Amino acid sequence: MARVRTGVRAVGAVLVMALGVSLAGCSSTGGKKAEDARKAAAAGGKSAVNTPRWTIAMVTHSGDGDTFWDIVQKGAEQAAVKDNIKFLYSHNDEAQQQAQLVDAAVDKKVDGLIVSLAKPDAMKAAVARAVKAGIPVITVNSGSAESKKFGALSHIGQDETVAGRAVGEELNKRGRKKALCILHEQGNVGHEQRCDGAKESFDGKMQNLYVDGTNMPDVQAAIEAKLQSDDSLDAVVTLGAPFADTAVKAKDSAGSKAEIDTFDLNEAVATGLKSGKLGFAVDQQPYLQGYQAVDLLWLYRYNADVLGGGRPVLTGPQVVTEKDADALLDYAERGTR
């Protein structure tokens, strides 16, 4: 199982090295000049290219107020500025409504489409319609297994099973014996894969707890009741950053000593890691998912480039802990991590 954690670290190291090379190559005076230029261009709404103003639509399964998807959207918007792209964003956490939004984008004859496949069966026909219309499609975040079969050019995100295994390994490292995996969206294949992956690598016992993620008071009550009824639970794993704080509140109300851990990162999670309220988080770099999706569609339109060779382009997982919190907090505060 140590091989999994080594692989996670290797992915992170490659990303860091690649970022360092790209920044060094931006300017003969180093990365700061390039970053200042990028900020100035973004502030002025100026593109870095003179290609046609193509229109790209992103349609996700996000619910209202989901900070994870706010970060994805920010990455996509900033890439759109750079690439002279007109960017359209829409979302719905109901699969049928999400599919209708995809159909609407196809009717607008957009030049590229980005879509998440949390519930792939419900999205299959809509994606097929886009592909048949000649619209290049990239999938993000959810649906890596279905992406190629549905005709998408590439998938950008993390392998959810691998991410789950990383969680199980981290729980082992921390000496945890009995954990609760909180699934807040029934039918989301990625969520099932996360918990299944964690169970696979975790040496202890892990239970699933299904909750209604649209009702935070009920989520808190369900976790609290479970912790009160079983004081042997020593870890709670939530599958989204907004649910981590709710789990902390449930733990405090229940008088439990369980460690709260989570998938995904935002400012509140970074703060929680720093304060010790949270043990660790699994970051899949949502900003990168949005940014890369737009950038890759621009590259495809401009130069017929496709990244991944038929395999997912991985943006995670990266396990982050208290020691990483200070470095990440500045990025989280500006809404890019």
C-alpha positions in Angstrom: 0.0 0.0 0.0 3.0 2.3 0.4 3.2 2.4 -3.3 0.0 4.4 -3.5 1.3 7.1 -1.3 4.6 7.2 -3.1 2.7 7.6 -6.4 0.7 10.5 -4.9 3.9 12.2 -3.8 5.5 11.6 -7.2 2.5 13.2 -9.0 2.9 16.2 -6.7 6.6 16.4 -7.3 6.1 16.3 -11.1 3.5 19.1 -10.9 5.8 21.2 -8.8 8.7 20.6 -11.2 6.6 21.4 -14.2 5.3 24.6 -12.6 8.8 25.7 -11.8 10.0 25.0 -15.4 7.1 26.9 -16.9 7.6 29.9 -14.7 11.3 30.0 -15.3 10.7 29.9 -19.0 8.2 32.8 -19.0 10.8 35.5 -18.7 14.6 35.9 -18.7 14.2 37.7 -15.3 12.2 34.9 -13.7 8.6 34.1 -12.7 7.7 37.4 -11.0 7.7 39.4 -14.2 5.6 36.9 -15.9 3.1 36.7 -13.0 2.9 40.5 -12.9 2.2 40.6 -16.6 -0.5 37.9 -16.3 -2.2 39.8 -13.5 -2.1 43.0 -15.5 -3.7 41.3 -18.5 -6.4 39.6 -16.4 -7.2 42.9 -14.6 -7.6 44.7 -18.0 -9.5 41.8 -19.5 -6.8 41.5 -22.2 -6.1 38.2 -24.0 -2.7 36.9 -24.6 -3.6 35.6 -28.1 -5.2 37.0 -31.3 -7.2 33.9 -32.2 -11.0 34.2 -33.0 -13.3 34.8 -30.0 -14.6 31.3 -29.6 -17.4 30.5 -27.2 -16.9 27.7 -24.6 -19.7 26.5 -22.3 -19.1 24.7 -19.0 -22.0 22.8 -17.5 -21.5 21.1 -14.1 -23.4 19.2 -11.5 -22.7 21.8 -8.8 -25.4 22.9 -6.4 -25.8 26.5 -5.3 -23.1 27.9 -3.1 -20.6 25.1 -3.6 -17.2 26.6 -3.0 -15.4 23.8 -4.9 -17.1 24.7 -8.1 -16.5 28.4 -7.5 -12.8 27.6 -7.7 -13.2 25.5 -10.9 -15.2 28.4 -12.4 -12.5 30.9 -11.4 -9.8 28.9 -13.1 -11.9 28.5 -16.3 -12.7 32.3 -16.3 -9.0 33.3 -16.0 -8.0 30.9 -18.8 -10.8 32.3 -20.9 -9.4 35.8 -20.5 -6.0 34.7 -21.6 -7.3 32.7 -24.5 -9.8 35.3 -25.9 -12.7 33.0 -25.0 -16.3 33.9 -24.4 -17.0 31.7 -21.4 -20.5 30.6 -20.4 -21.1 28.8 -17.1 -24.2 27.0 -15.9 -24.9 24.3 -13.4 -27.6 22.1 -11.8 -27.2 19.3 -9.2 -30.1 17.4 -10.8 -28.8 15.3 -13.6 -31.8 15.7 -15.9 -31.6 19.5 -15.6 -27.8 19.4 -16.1 -28.4 17.4 -19.3 -30.9 20.1 -20.5 -28.3 22.8 -19.9 -25.9 20.8 -22.1 -28.6 20.6 -24.8 -29.1 24.4 -24.5 -25.3 24.9 -25.1 -25.5 22.6 -28.1 -28.4 24.7 -29.5 -26.3 27.8 -29.1 -23.6 26.1 -31.3 -20.8 26.7 -28.9 -17.3 26.1 -30.1 -16.4 23.9 -27.1 -18.1 22.2 -24.2 -16.8 21.3 -20.7 -19.1 19.0 -18.7 -18.9 16.9 -15.4 -20.3 13.4 -15.4 -21.3 12.8 -11.8 -24.3 10.8 -13.0 -23.0 9.6 -16.4 -26.1 7.6 -17.5 -28.3 10.7 -17.3 -25.7 12.7 -19.3 -24.9 10.2 -22.0 -27.4 11.3 -24.6 -26.7 15.0 -24.2 -23.0 14.5 -24.6 -23.6 12.4 -27.6 -25.6 15.1 -29.2 -22.8 17.6 -28.7 -20.2 15.2 -30.2 -22.5 14.5 -33.2 -22.9 18.3 -33.7 -19.1 18.5 -34.0 -18.6 20.3 -30.7 -15.3 19.2 -29.0 -16.0 18.0 -25.4 -13.8 17.8 -22.4 -15.0 16.2 -19.2 -13.9 17.4 -15.8 -13.9 16.2 -12.2 -16.4 13.3 -12.5 -16.8 10.5 -15.1 -13.2 9.6 -16.0 -14.3 6.0 -16.8 -17.1 7.1 -19.2 -15.3 10.2 -20.7 -13.6 8.4 -23.7 -16.6 6.1 -24.3 -18.9 9.2 -24.6 -16.6 10.7 -27.2 -14.8 13.4 -25.1 -11.4 14.5 -26.1 -10.0 14.2 -22.6 -10.8 14.0 -18.9 -9.3 16.3 -16.4 -9.4 15.5 -12.7 -8.3 13.0 -10.2 -8.8 9.2 -10.2 -11.4 8.9 -7.4 -10.4 5.4 -6.5 -6.7 6.3 -6.2 -7.7 9.4 -4.1 -9.8 7.1 -1.8 -6.8 4.8 -1.4 -4.7 7.7 -0.4 -7.2 8.5 2.3 -7.1 5.0 3.6 -3.3 5.1 3.7 -3.2 8.4 5.5 -5.7 7.0 8.1 -3.4 4.0 8.6 -0.5 6.4 9.1 -2.4 8.2 11.8 -3.3 5.0 13.6 -7.1 5.3 13.0 -9.1 2.1 13.5 -12.7 2.9 12.7 -13.9 5.6 10.3 -17.1 7.0 8.9 -17.3 8.0 5.2 -20.0 10.7 4.6 -21.7 10.5 1.2 -23.7 13.7 0.6 -25.0 13.0 -2.9 -26.6 9.6 -3.6 -25.9 8.4 -7.1 -22.7 10.3 -7.6 -20.3 7.6 -8.9 -17.2 9.6 -7.9 -18.3 9.7 -4.2 -18.9 5.9 -4.2 -15.4 5.4 -5.7 -13.8 7.6 -3.0 -15.3 5.6 -0.1 -14.6 2.3 -1.8 -11.0 3.2 -2.4 -10.6 4.3 1.2 -12.1 1.0 2.4 -9.7 -0.9 0.1 -6.5 0.5 1.6 -7.7 1.2 5.2 -6.5 -1.4 7.7 -9.4 -0.6 10.0 -13.2 -0.7 9.6 -15.0 2.0 7.5 -18.7 2.6 7.3 -20.7 4.7 4.8 -23.2 7.2 6.0 -25.5 8.7 3.4 -26.8 12.2 4.1 -28.8 14.8 2.2 -26.1 17.3 1.2 -28.7 20.0 0.5 -29.7 20.3 4.2 -26.7 21.1 6.4 -28.6 20.9 9.7 -29.7 17.4 8.8 -26.1 16.5 7.8 -24.9 17.7 11.2 -27.6 15.8 13.0 -26.9 12.6 11.2 -23.2 12.7 11.9 -23.7 13.7 15.5 -26.1 10.8 16.1 -23.7 8.4 14.6 -20.8 9.6 16.8 -23.0 9.6 19.9 -24.1 6.0 19.2 -20.6 4.7 18.6 -17.7 6.1 20.6 -15.2 3.8 18.9 -15.4 5.9 15.8 -12.0 7.8 15.6 -12.2 9.4 12.2 -14.9 11.0 10.0 -14.1 11.6 6.3 -16.3 14.1 4.4 -16.3 14.1 0.6 -16.4 17.9 0.1 -14.9 20.9 1.8 -18.2 22.6 2.8 -19.1 19.5 4.8 -15.9 19.4 6.9 -16.9 22.3 9.1 -20.3 20.7 9.6 -18.6 17.5 10.7 -16.5 19.5 13.2 -19.7 21.0 14.7 -21.2 17.5 14.9 -18.1 16.1 16.6 -18.1 18.9 19.2 -21.8 18.5 19.9 -21.4 14.8 20.3 -18.4 15.2 22.6 -16.4 12.9 20.3 -12.7 12.7 19.9 -12.8 11.5 16.3 -10.5 13.2 13.8 -12.3 15.1 11.0 -10.7 14.7 7.5 -12.0 15.8 4.1 -11.7 15.7 0.4 -11.1 19.0 -1.3 -9.7 22.3 -0.1 -11.0 25.8 0.4 -10.2 28.7 2.7 -12.2 27.3 5.6 -10.4 23.9 5.3 -7.0 25.5 5.1 -7.8 27.5 8.3 -9.1 24.3 9.9 -5.9 22.4 9.1 -3.9 25.3 10.5 -5.9 25.3 13.8 -5.8 21.5 14.1 -9.6 21.2 13.8 -9.0 19.1 10.7 -6.5 16.3 10.3 -5.8 16.3 6.6 -7.5 17.1 3.3 -7.2 15.6 -0.2 -6.7 18.4 -2.8 -7.6 17.7 -6.4 -6.8 21.3 -7.5 -10.1 22.4 -8.9 -8.7 25.7 -10.2 -6.4 23.6 -12.4 -9.4 21.6 -13.6 -11.2 24.6 -14.9 -8.1 26.4 -16.2 -6.8 23.4 -18.1 -10.2 22.5 -19.6 -10.6 25.9 -21.2 -6.9 26.0 -22.2 -7.1 22.5 -23.8 -10.2 23.4 -25.8 -8.4 26.5 -27.0 -5.4 24.4 -28.0 -7.7 21.9 -29.8 -9.4 24.7 -31.8 -6.1 26.4 -32.5 -3.8 23.5 -33.2 -5.8 20.2 -32.9 -3.8 19.4 -29.8 -5.2 16.7 -27.4 -3.6 16.0 -24.0 -3.7 12.7 -22.2 -3.3 10.1 -25.0 -6.8 8.7 -24.2 -6.1 8.6 -20.5 -7.3 11.1 -17.8 -5.1 14.1 -17.1 -4.6 13.9 -13.3 -4.8 17.0 -11.1 -4.6 15.0 -7.9 -4.7 13.6 -5.3 -2.5 15.6 -3.0 -2.7 14.9 0.7 -2.3 18.2 2.6 -1.9 18.6 6.4 -1.2 21.2 9.1 2.3 21.6 7.8 1.0 22.7 4.4 -1.7 25.1 5.7 0.3 28.3 5.8 1.6 27.9 2.3 -1.9 27.1 1.0 -3.8 29.7 3.0 -2.8 32.7 0.8 -4.0 30.8 -2.3 -7.2 29.7 -0.6 -8.0 33.2 0.5 -7.8 34.5 -3.0 -10.1 31.6 -4.2 -7.7 29.6 -6.3 -7.1 26.6 -3.9 
